[in-house]
């Protein structure tokens, strides 16, 4: 099963909803792993080291640094930008679907936007 890292400003209601509906999903928050205030390259490096897909709302900078890692040939297990305009229910549902139906390594080097539809 894939593992996630929720960016520092990622909506905690989504994280709580994911864990409430599917407690076996492995998701940690930046705050939980001692990376509060870390810059985007450091967050992405940690996520790569821990093989965690990043969940973010930060379309402005996080995506740019993810593409920089990919272009440099560095590991980037995946990044999902979850639009703030998506309902909480749909965001929760989509992350759960990704967690339950993705293969390990499937999202390597990819930047995707939720909702997927």
Number of C-alpha atoms within 10 A of each C-alpha: 14 20 17 24 26 24 23 21 14 20 16 13 12 19 20 14 17 24 16 12 12 14 11 12 18 15 21 16 20 20 14 12 10 9 15 14 11 13 10 18 16 13 21 27 17 17 23 19 12 13 21 24 26 28 27 22 20 19 13 8 10 22 19 15 16 25 17 14 18 18 11 9 10 14 18 27 28 24 26 24 19 22 15 14 8 12 12 15 12 13 22 21 17 17 20 18 11 14 22 14 10 13 11 13 15 11 18 17 18 15 19 14 15 17 17 10 5
